[in-house]
Every structure is written in C-alpha cells, then in structure tokens.
Amino acid sequence: MTFNDLQLTEPLYKAVQKVGYTTPTPIQAQSIPAILKGRDILGCAQTGTGKTAAFSIPTIQLLNSNLNNGGRKTTIKSLILTPTRELAIQIGESITEYGQFSDLKHLVIFGGVNQNSQVRALRNGVDILVATPGRLLDLMDQGFISLSNIEIFTLDEADRMLDMGFVHDVKKVIKKIPAKRQTLFFSATMPNSIIDLANSILNDPLKVSVTPVSSTAERIGQEVYFIDKTNKKNLLIDILKSSEADRVLVFTRTKHGANKVVKDLIKVGIKAEAIHGNKTQNARQKALKNFKDKTTRVLVATDIAARGIDIDDLALVINFEIPNIAETYVHRIGRTGRAGASGKAISFCDFEEKAYLKDIQKLIDQKVPVIEEHDYPMAFFEIPEKKPQQRRPSRNGNSSKKNTSGGNSSKRNNVGRSRR
C-alpha cells in the first residue's frame, strides 16, 4: 500500500509527497481510511509508529472539505489534547507540514508562557486547536475558548495523561464537547483505567493495535552493565568518550539527577543540557533545538519531559537509571531505531535496580545482554541495612519516650521549662 491508495485529496497528497512519505506505517494504513469514513478510533501505539500523521492527515482532510463546502472558519472544529508542551509543539509542527496546502488555521497552546499571543490567535479564528489540559481549561474559564462546535476530538498519549494526574481535567474537557462528534483515542498502553476511559467516550470504535508495548524494535541493540551507583558517572563518561554517536539521549528518573549528570559531563568537556519539568518552556525548547542541531551532544532527560522528543537518526540512548515502570523502558529505547534506522540502548543497573530489570525482561520477553567486561564491575551485592534509629537519652539517662501517663506529664514539662 502507498499513500496514493488512501484516497487523499489533492492538497493532502501533495503535502505528503513534499514531506517525503511514500508508504504508510501500519497504524496509518489502518487508521486513515477509517477516520475519513467518520469512525471512532481506539489506537494502541507507542511513539515512533507514525500515529501523529495517522490522526492529523485525515483530520485536516475532513475539515478542509467542510470549508470548501461553505463551513465556517472562525470556530474551533478539532481539538487535539496532549499531555506535554513538547508533544503539543511537535504535533503543531506536523500539522503545519500536512496542512500547508489547505486553508485551515491551527494553534498550539500550553502553559508556562504568557497567554496574550495565544488569545490574539484565538480571536483571529482557529480551526484545529492543539492543547495541554491546564492552559486549555484556564482559557476556557476566562471565556476565550468555546468547544461547542468541536467535530473531531483527539486524545493523544492517554496513558501518560493519566500518569501525570490529568484524568479529572480530561473529563472536564469532555463534558464541554458536543456528544455528537468523532473521537480518536490513542495510548501506548492499555491498562484497565485507560480502557474504562475509552469506553466512556468512544462510539463503536475501530480498534487498531500496532507494535505492542511489550515488543521492542528489532533493530535496537540492547545492553546492560551491572555497576555500583557511585561508578555510573565514570562509566557514562567513558562510553561517551569512546562512542562515535554525535547525539546521545540520557535518561534519569529525577530532575535533580538530570541536573547532576549534566554538571558532571560539562566538567569533563562534554557539551550537555538537561530537559525536565523545572525548566522554563524557553529553556526546554532551546535545549531541544540545540540537540537537534547537534550543537549539544548529550541531552539528559526525565521521562515526562522526553515524551515529546522525536529525533531522526538518534543512534544511542542510555538509561543512566533504570525506570521503575517496565513500560517506560520500552518508550525510552524507542527514541532510537526510528523510521527503519538502527539504534542502540545501554542501561546501567545497580543492585537496587535489579528488580526493575527483571520486570523489564519479563515484559519484553527477552534477556537483555549483559556486558561483563568493563572497568567498573559491581562490588556491592546487597542493599545496606538501615541502622535502627537510636532514641536520644533524656537528662536523667533514660531513653526519651512519648509520655502517656496523663496529667503528670504537664507538671514535669513545666518543671523542665523552669530550670532552663
């Protein structure tokens, strides 16, 4: 199958050709024809499978056809709700490419920046709105946004939306959208909470599932190093110095950890920047741009901030810390080996993280090859026991305990204060 077989209109097919697409990915081949026929979609697909095009291209075609039939241009007719600013921006960039020969207007809104420019654009008329939940509800409460004319509602990265605590915001938004609409629902995983949400908003959906989360891209080479936590920094530096990869994405579990790794790399002359939730929007976008332009060689990221990172020809991903959720590992290493390219994923595993690695290997149904010959072999094979906290002795030599003897305690406390 080619894009020519998907019955795209001339403006869409012309845009797709200009972008360089020839053969649709599995999720595109299954979703686009169904969406063009007005079907609801329940899609299970992780990042890197082409799902942005799967919902953006038919959305643009449907709305543009309505415009040509005399539809109004001044009301929001499509809402794409997504969890992070980075992902919202990425979707906006894709819509710009796919809709370059259409008459539609689109806008991306998110928090962390001044709202004035977003409000001005809304007043000028928007057909497709890409939004994060917080800023969307904020502008709705201020009366700048009405969702009463929505024809197509897309919920992207639904599992991440719930992980970030946006479930109540999502439900608030859904209550403001017309019941008669087309709904496109995409999630990388399908736990019960996601299935329940999908069932509550979809009408006889076509179920599309490609590249299940438990399967990792065949072209991604995986390795794990067993190493003590204190030596991870040294191993990372050695690998970066010996690797020919011009860009390396490094994952940590925490924002503080990301900042620390960046400082350690800069000290030895390796250009690195961090991207996480505590960074301002401008700082995050600048770091991402520098990484894409290869000005910065190493980008250190937390999982939430990295969900919207989509970079072609990224050869190496390093898990400086193994994630405590097995599915997250699949999302991380899926940043490499995209669009048919080869890639490599390296993980550093200390003793406390062995349980996480076990869960990952169970999920992906394969053993990650262990690199045993390296300069920092694991020396500690047990978690140090925490010493029981000793009670501080009181002035009379007894251990201080919370008094439970009733009224006498106040008397003793008063005596103690009078002596000081």
C-alpha positions in Angstrom: 0.0 0.0 0.0 1.1 3.6 -0.7 -0.3 6.9 0.3 -1.8 7.1 -3.2 -4.1 4.2 -2.2 -5.6 6.1 0.8 -7.9 8.4 -1.2 -6.3 11.6 0.0 -7.4 14.8 -1.6 -5.0 16.7 -3.8 -3.8 19.2 -1.1 -3.1 16.4 1.4 -1.5 14.1 -1.1 0.7 17.0 -2.4 1.8 17.8 1.2 2.5 14.1 2.0 4.7 13.9 -1.1 6.5 17.0 -0.2 7.3 15.7 3.3 8.7 12.6 1.6 6.2 10.0 2.7 5.5 7.1 0.2 4.4 4.1 2.2 2.1 4.5 5.2 3.0 2.8 8.5 0.7 0.1 9.8 -1.2 2.4 12.1 -1.6 5.0 9.3 -2.8 2.4 6.8 -5.4 1.1 9.3 -6.5 4.4 10.8 -6.6 6.9 8.0 -9.3 5.2 5.8 -11.5 4.6 8.9 -11.2 8.2 10.1 -12.1 9.5 6.7 -15.2 7.4 6.9 -16.1 9.0 10.2 -15.2 6.1 12.5 -14.1 6.5 16.1 -10.6 5.0 16.7 -9.1 3.2 19.7 -5.4 3.0 18.9 -2.7 1.3 20.9 0.6 2.5 19.5 3.8 3.8 21.1 5.7 6.8 19.9 7.7 6.3 16.7 4.9 4.4 14.9 3.6 7.4 12.9 0.4 8.0 14.9 0.6 11.8 14.7 0.2 11.5 10.9 -2.5 8.8 11.4 -4.9 11.3 13.1 -3.6 14.6 11.7 -3.8 13.9 8.0 -7.5 12.7 7.9 -8.5 15.4 10.4 -7.1 18.1 8.0 -8.8 16.4 5.0 -12.2 16.2 6.7 -12.2 19.8 8.0 -10.8 21.2 4.8 -13.5 19.5 2.8 -16.1 21.1 5.0 -14.5 24.5 4.5 -14.8 24.0 0.7 -18.4 23.3 1.2 -19.0 26.6 2.9 -18.3 25.7 6.5 -17.3 28.4 9.0 -13.7 29.2 9.6 -14.0 31.1 12.9 -14.8 28.3 15.3 -12.7 25.5 16.7 -13.7 22.3 15.0 -11.0 20.0 16.1 -9.3 19.6 19.5 -6.2 17.6 20.0 -5.4 17.1 23.7 -1.9 16.0 24.7 -0.1 15.8 28.0 3.1 17.8 27.4 4.2 21.0 25.9 6.9 19.3 23.8 4.4 16.9 22.3 1.9 19.7 21.6 4.6 21.6 19.8 5.6 18.6 17.8 2.0 17.9 16.7 1.7 21.5 15.7 4.8 21.2 13.5 3.3 18.1 11.9 0.0 19.9 11.2 1.9 22.7 9.6 3.6 20.3 7.2 0.5 18.2 6.4 -1.8 21.2 6.1 0.5 23.5 4.1 -1.8 23.4 1.0 -5.1 23.7 3.0 -7.0 26.8 4.1 -7.1 25.7 7.8 -5.7 27.6 10.7 -4.3 25.8 13.7 -2.9 26.9 17.1 -0.9 25.3 19.8 -1.5 26.4 23.4 0.3 25.3 26.6 1.1 26.8 30.0 4.4 28.2 31.3 4.3 31.2 28.8 2.4 34.4 28.5 -1.1 33.8 27.2 -1.5 37.1 25.3 -0.3 35.8 21.9 -2.4 32.7 22.2 -5.5 34.8 23.0 -4.8 37.0 19.9 -4.6 34.0 17.7 -7.8 32.6 19.1 -9.6 35.8 18.4 -8.4 35.7 14.7 -10.1 32.3 14.3 -8.7 28.7 14.7 -9.9 25.5 13.1 -7.6 23.0 14.8 -6.5 23.5 18.4 -3.6 21.5 19.9 -3.6 22.0 23.7 -2.4 20.8 27.1 -5.1 20.4 29.7 -4.1 23.1 32.1 -3.9 26.0 29.7 -7.0 24.8 27.8 -9.1 24.9 30.9 -7.6 28.2 32.0 -8.5 29.9 28.8 -12.0 28.2 28.8 -12.6 29.6 32.3 -11.6 33.1 31.1 -14.1 32.8 28.2 -11.5 32.8 25.4 -12.3 29.2 24.2 -15.6 27.5 23.4 -15.6 23.8 22.5 -19.3 23.8 21.5 -18.5 23.3 17.7 -16.0 20.5 18.0 -16.4 17.9 15.3 -13.3 15.8 15.9 -11.7 15.2 19.3 -8.3 13.5 19.6 -6.9 12.4 22.9 -3.2 11.6 22.4 -0.9 9.8 24.8 -3.9 8.9 27.1 -1.8 6.7 29.4 0.7 9.5 30.0 -2.2 11.9 30.6 -3.4 9.7 33.4 0.1 9.1 34.8 0.5 12.9 35.1 -2.7 13.3 37.0 -4.8 14.9 34.2 -7.7 12.5 34.3 -10.0 15.0 36.1 -9.0 17.7 33.6 -9.7 15.5 30.7 -13.1 14.6 32.0 -13.9 18.3 32.5 -12.9 19.0 28.8 -15.0 16.1 27.5 -18.1 17.5 29.3 -17.7 20.7 27.2 -17.5 18.9 23.9 -20.7 18.0 21.9 -21.8 14.4 22.4 -22.2 14.1 18.6 -18.6 14.1 17.5 -15.8 11.9 16.1 -13.3 10.7 18.7 -9.8 9.5 18.1 -8.2 7.9 21.2 -4.5 6.9 21.2 -2.5 5.3 24.0 0.8 3.5 24.2 -0.5 1.1 26.8 -4.0 -0.1 27.7 -4.4 -0.7 31.4 -7.9 -1.0 32.8 -8.1 2.7 33.7 -7.4 3.6 30.0 -9.9 1.1 28.8 -12.6 2.4 31.1 -11.9 6.0 29.9 -12.0 4.9 26.3 -15.3 3.0 26.8 -16.9 6.2 28.3 -16.1 8.4 25.3 -15.9 6.2 22.2 -18.8 5.1 20.0 -18.3 1.7 18.3 -14.6 2.4 17.7 -12.3 0.6 15.3 -9.5 -0.9 17.4 -6.1 -0.5 16.0 -3.0 -2.0 17.7 0.5 -1.9 16.3 3.9 -2.5 17.9 2.6 -3.7 21.3 4.4 -2.1 24.2 5.9 -5.4 25.2 7.8 -5.7 21.9 10.9 -3.6 21.3 12.1 -2.6 17.8 14.2 -5.4 16.4 16.8 -3.0 15.1 17.6 -1.7 18.6 20.6 -3.4 20.1 20.2 -3.6 23.9 22.9 -3.9 26.6 23.1 -3.7 30.3 26.0 -3.0 32.6 25.9 -4.1 36.3 27.5 -1.4 38.2 27.5 0.3 41.6 25.6 3.6 41.7 28.7 5.6 42.6 30.5 4.5 39.4 27.7 5.3 36.9 29.1 8.7 36.3 32.6 7.3 35.3 31.1 4.6 33.0 28.9 7.2 31.3 31.9 9.5 30.6 34.0 6.6 29.3 31.2 5.4 26.9 30.6 8.9 25.6 34.3 9.5 25.0 34.6 6.2 23.1 31.4 6.4 21.2 31.1 7.9 17.7 27.5 8.8 18.3 27.0 12.5 17.5 23.9 12.8 19.7 23.1 10.8 22.8 19.9 10.9 24.9 20.4 10.0 28.6 17.6 9.2 30.9 17.4 9.8 34.6 14.4 9.2 37.0 14.6 12.6 38.7 15.1 16.2 37.8 17.8 16.6 40.4 19.6 13.5 38.8 19.4 15.0 35.4 21.0 18.3 36.6 23.8 16.4 38.3 24.6 14.3 35.3 24.8 17.5 33.2 27.2 19.1 35.6 29.4 16.0 35.7 29.6 15.9 31.9 30.3 19.6 31.5 33.2 19.3 34.0 35.0 16.9 31.6 34.3 18.9 28.5 31.2 17.1 27.1 28.5 19.5 26.0 25.3 18.6 27.7 21.9 20.1 28.6 19.0 18.9 30.7 15.3 18.9 29.9 12.7 18.4 32.7 9.7 19.9 34.3 11.5 22.5 36.3 13.0 24.1 33.2 11.1 27.0 31.7 9.4 26.4 28.3 12.0 28.6 26.5 14.9 26.7 28.2 13.4 23.3 27.2 12.8 24.3 23.6 16.3 25.8 23.4 17.9 22.6 24.7 15.9 20.5 22.3 16.8 22.7 19.4 20.5 22.6 20.3 20.3 18.8 20.5 18.5 18.5 17.1 21.1 20.9 15.6 23.9 18.8 17.1 25.1 21.9 19.0 24.6 19.9 22.2 25.8 16.3 22.0 24.1 15.0 25.1 20.6 15.7 26.2 19.7 14.4 29.7 16.0 14.0 30.2 13.4 12.8 32.6 10.6 10.6 31.3 7.7 13.1 31.3 9.8 15.8 29.5 11.1 13.3 27.0 7.7 12.0 25.8 7.6 14.6 23.0 11.2 14.2 21.8 11.1 12.8 18.2 14.5 13.0 16.6 15.5 11.1 13.4 18.9 9.3 13.3 19.3 9.2 17.1 21.8 6.3 17.4 22.2 5.9 21.1 20.0 6.0 24.2 21.5 5.5 27.7 19.4 4.6 30.8 21.6 6.2 33.5 18.9 5.0 35.9 16.6 2.1 35.1 13.0 3.1 35.2 10.8 1.6 37.9 8.0 1.1 35.4 8.7 -1.6 32.8 6.7 0.1 30.0 8.7 3.2 30.4 11.8 1.3 29.4 10.2 0.5 26.1 9.3 4.1 25.5 12.8 5.3 26.3 14.7 2.9 24.0 12.1 3.6 21.3 13.6 7.0 20.9 16.3 5.3 18.8 15.8 3.0 15.9 13.1 5.1 14.4 11.8 5.1 10.8 13.7 1.9 10.0 17.1 3.1 11.3 19.2 1.1 13.6 19.9 2.1 17.2 21.4 1.1 20.4 20.2 1.3 24.0 22.5 0.9 27.0 21.4 0.6 30.6 23.3 1.0 33.9 21.9 -1.3 36.6 22.9 -1.1 40.2 21.9 -3.6 42.8 18.7 -1.8 43.9 17.6 -1.7 40.2 17.9 -5.4 39.6 14.2 -5.9 40.4 13.3 -3.2 37.8 15.4 -5.0 35.2 13.7 -8.3 36.0 10.3 -6.7 35.4 11.5 -5.2 32.1 12.8 -8.6 30.8 9.5 -10.2 31.7 7.6 -7.5 29.8 9.7 -7.7 26.6 10.0 -11.5 26.9 13.8 -11.5 26.4 17.0 -11.2 28.3 19.0 -8.0 27.8 22.6 -9.0 27.0 25.0 -8.2 29.9 28.3 -6.6 29.3 30.6 -8.2 31.8 34.0 -6.9 30.8 34.2 -3.3 31.9 36.3 -1.2 34.3 33.6 -0.8 37.0 32.2 -4.2 37.9 29.6 -4.3 40.6 31.2 -4.7 44.1 28.1 -4.4 46.3 25.6 -7.2 46.0 23.3 -6.3 48.8 21.4 -3.3 49.9 22.9 -1.8 53.1 20.6 -2.3 56.0 19.5 0.9 57.6 20.5 1.1 61.2 17.6 1.4 63.7 17.3 5.0 64.8 18.5 5.3 68.4 16.4 7.2 70.8 18.1 10.2 72.3 18.7 9.8 76.0 16.9 12.2 78.3 18.7 14.2 81.0 18.0 11.5 83.6 19.7 8.9 81.4 16.6 7.1 80.3 15.6 6.9 76.6 13.2 9.8 75.7 9.7 8.4 75.1 6.4 10.0 74.4 4.7 10.3 77.8 1.4 8.6 78.1 0.8 9.0 81.8 -1.8 11.7 81.7 -1.8 14.8 83.8 1.7 14.3 85.4 3.4 15.0 82.1 2.4 18.6 82.1 3.7 19.1 85.5 7.1 17.6 84.6 7.2 19.7 81.4 6.6 22.8 83.5 9.4 21.9 85.8 11.7 21.4 82.9 11.0 24.8 81.5 11.5 26.5 84.8 15.0 25.1 85.0 16.1 26.4 81.6 
